[in-house]
Amino acid sequence: MRIKIFFLAVFIFQFLNSFAQPRYKAIKAGKLIDVVSGTVLTNQIILIESDTIVDIGPSVKIPSDAEIIDLSKSTVLPGLIDCHTHLTSEPSGDYYADLFRKTPVDYAVLAPTFAKRTLEAGFTTCRDVGAAAFVDVALRNAINEKKIPGPRILAATIFIGSTGSHGDISGFSPYLHWQMPENMSGVANGVEGVRKQVRYNVKYGADLIKFGAGAGVLSEEESVGAPQYTQEEMNAIVEEAAMWGRKTCAHAHGTESIKMAVKAGVASVEHGSFLDDEAIRMMREKGTYLVADIYNDDYIMSEYKRLGYPDKILEKERLVGKTQRESFAKAVKAGVKIAFGTDAGVYPHGWNAKQFKYMVQYGLTPIQAIQAATVQAADLLGWTAKVGSISKGKYADIIAVPSNPLDNIQVLETVSFVMKGGEIILSKK
């Protein structure tokens, strides 16, 4: 009887084991872009155990039970990183309805769809730089727990801005009262006020801190670039964030607000539309990253009238769009550090890679544009040990395209294979 039970147990074990995932995966890469050296390698084997790259090279020994993934006719590169996204929102077609008739619940319902689109576009890691009511934290946690598909997320949570700023709701009757829990609006003033807001964001899950150093475009406050915090307030935000082990990024279009943010010590300037020579010099000397969303002007100018945006906002975009691209070109030429960031959510999620074409058009080489979305972006995030290159010990975040993007950068707009942490997300034959 014991012998029968033993053999039955062996049979059950073997039967169940036949359905188990293989311990190893081996990718056969026809071409592989080594983003660290900036070279293209041929006929490489990437060996993956669980979620991690354990070996790479032309003669890696493949375990007999490994799953073979044949990408020998493709170009393989690391999963891409977008350092400026808003994964919980997207214009619906009615500006004021989006602003006043929707709640964070509406955004929470749609956020998983946006996250899935982003991941399937080849972006395996994102910074989400501003979301209502900690929806980005919930999204990040659900993805980390593998309850829904999506990119790895560093969440900034609530945008911090001064009264009447780009982070506030402006241009309406003072008799209107916005019902919102304390600190949930992100509006904070004075050194103590901004420190309190940083602590509040960190308390509820912020991985980084985003604040409005200056005015913005897609809002109805008066200016497009004027400073909206004092130097002392910006210093306090950066210092407080650093005390809690968080990096900071500053929304800044205007020249003076950019300089003030750089002086305060931010890790990155977002947008950076009106750069002068001094601002560029300061960023280069401080090692401040520029994260410039230089594609979305095309989408805003072609679609936002139809989407119900006020003329005032469109006028501001006309002022910013061309100048921002010229500033980007000057920064590239001067050697400012560039990290890829799109402002996805201003336009449809999943279109992130459309920006590569513009980065090349305005001064980067194709390999530099790819490095901005891999090794450079990983450095900005502080995640160099985890992501950003196909290297031993890093997450197996890997994508493939049918041809070499160094010959045509736009092939990155249509990826044929996506793997995140060793799990195949997308595979087109």
BELCORTA-V225477 format. One record per backbone hydrogen bond with DSSP energy under -1.0 kcal/mol. NH is the residue of the N-H (numbers start at 1). CO is the residue of the C=O. E is the energy in kcal/mol with one decimal. If there is no record, write none. Layout:
BEGIN
nh=[NH:NH]
co=[CO:CO]
e=[E:E]
END
This chain:
BEGIN
nh=[5:6:7:8:9:10:11:12:13:14:15:16:17:18:19:25:26:27:28:29:30:31:32:33:34:35:38:39:41:43:44:45:46:47:48:49:50:52:53:54:55:57:66:67:69:71:74:75:76:77:79:80:81:82:83:85:86:89:98:99:100:101:106:107:108:109:110:111:114:115:116:117:118:119:120:122:123:124:125:126:127:128:129:131:135:138:139:140:141:142:143:144:145:146:147:152:154:156:160:161:165:168:176:184:188:194:195:196:197:198:199:200:201:202:203:204:205:206:207:208:209:211:212:213:214:215:219:228:234:235:236:237:238:239:240:241:242:243:244:245:246:249:250:251:252:258:259:260:261:262:263:264:265:266:267:268:269:270:271:272:272:274:280:281:282:283:284:285:286:287:288:289:290:291:294:298:300:301:302:303:304:307:308:309:314:315:316:317:318:319:320:321:324:325:326:327:328:329:330:331:332:333:334:335:336:339:340:343:345:346:351:354:355:356:359:360:361:362:363:364:369:370:371:372:374:376:378:379:380:381:382:383:386:387:391:393:394:395:396:397:398:399:400:401:407:408:411:412:413:414:416:417:418:419:420:422:423:425:426:428]
co=[1:2:3:4:5:6:7:8:9:10:11:12:13:14:16:48:67:46:69:44:71:74:41:76:39:33:34:34:32:30:29:57:27:55:25:52:23:49:394:47:47:45:63:24:26:28:71:401:31:399:397:122:373:125:340:127:344:86:94:95:96:97:103:103:104:105:106:107:110:111:112:113:114:115:116:119:118:80:80:152:82:154:85:157:132:134:135:136:137:138:139:140:141:143:142:124:126:128:210:186:162:165:173:181:161:190:191:192:193:194:195:196:197:198:199:200:202:201:155:155:247:249:160:251:251:226:217:213:230:231:232:233:234:235:236:237:238:239:240:242:241:209:268:211:270:254:255:256:257:258:259:260:261:261:248:248:289:250:291:252:270:253:276:277:278:279:280:281:282:283:283:267:337:269:292:295:296:297:298:299:300:303:305:304:310:311:312:313:314:315:316:317:320:321:322:323:324:325:326:327:328:329:330:332:331:290:372:84:347:343:348:351:352:353:355:356:357:358:360:359:365:366:367:368:371:371:374:375:376:377:378:378:383:383:389:53:391:386:51:395:419:77:417:75:404:404:408:409:410:411:400:400:426:398:423:396:420:418:418:416]
e=[-2.2:-2.4:-2.5:-2.2:-2.5:-2.3:-2.5:-2.6:-2.5:-2.6:-2.6:-2.7:-2.5:-1.4:-1.3:-2.4:-3.1:-2.7:-2.7:-3.0:-2.2:-1.8:-2.8:-2.8:-2.8:-1.1:-2.2:-1.1:-3.2:-2.3:-2.0:-2.6:-2.4:-2.7:-3.3:-2.5:-1.5:-2.2:-2.7:-2.8:-1.4:-1.6:-1.8:-2.4:-3.0:-2.1:-1.8:-2.8:-3.0:-2.4:-2.3:-2.5:-2.1:-1.9:-3.1:-1.8:-2.4:-1.5:-2.5:-1.9:-2.7:-2.1:-1.1:-1.2:-2.4:-1.9:-1.3:-2.1:-1.8:-2.6:-2.2:-2.1:-2.0:-2.3:-2.5:-2.0:-1.8:-1.2:-1.5:-3.0:-2.4:-2.9:-2.3:-2.1:-2.3:-1.8:-2.4:-2.7:-2.6:-2.3:-2.2:-2.6:-2.0:-1.8:-2.7:-3.2:-2.2:-2.7:-2.1:-1.9:-2.0:-1.8:-1.6:-2.0:-2.2:-2.6:-1.9:-2.2:-1.8:-2.3:-2.2:-2.2:-2.5:-2.6:-2.8:-1.4:-1.8:-2.1:-3.4:-1.2:-2.4:-1.9:-2.7:-1.4:-1.6:-1.8:-1.6:-2.7:-2.3:-2.7:-2.0:-2.1:-2.3:-2.7:-2.7:-2.4:-2.4:-2.0:-1.2:-1.7:-3.0:-2.5:-2.3:-2.7:-2.1:-2.2:-2.1:-2.4:-2.1:-2.4:-2.5:-1.9:-1.0:-1.8:-2.2:-1.1:-2.7:-3.1:-3.0:-2.0:-1.6:-2.9:-2.3:-2.5:-2.7:-2.4:-2.4:-2.6:-2.4:-1.2:-1.8:-2.4:-2.6:-2.8:-1.5:-1.9:-2.8:-2.5:-1.4:-2.3:-2.2:-1.6:-1.5:-2.5:-1.6:-2.5:-1.6:-2.0:-2.0:-1.5:-1.7:-2.9:-3.0:-1.5:-1.9:-2.6:-2.3:-2.1:-2.0:-2.5:-2.6:-2.2:-1.7:-1.1:-2.4:-2.1:-2.2:-3.3:-2.1:-2.6:-1.4:-2.4:-1.7:-1.3:-2.1:-2.1:-2.2:-2.0:-1.5:-2.5:-2.4:-2.1:-2.5:-2.1:-1.3:-2.6:-2.7:-1.9:-2.2:-2.3:-1.0:-2.5:-2.0:-2.4:-1.3:-3.3:-1.8:-2.3:-2.7:-2.2:-1.8:-2.9:-1.9:-2.3:-1.7:-1.3:-1.9:-1.6:-1.8:-1.5:-2.5:-1.4:-2.5:-2.8:-2.4:-2.2:-1.8:-3.0:-1.8:-3.3]
END
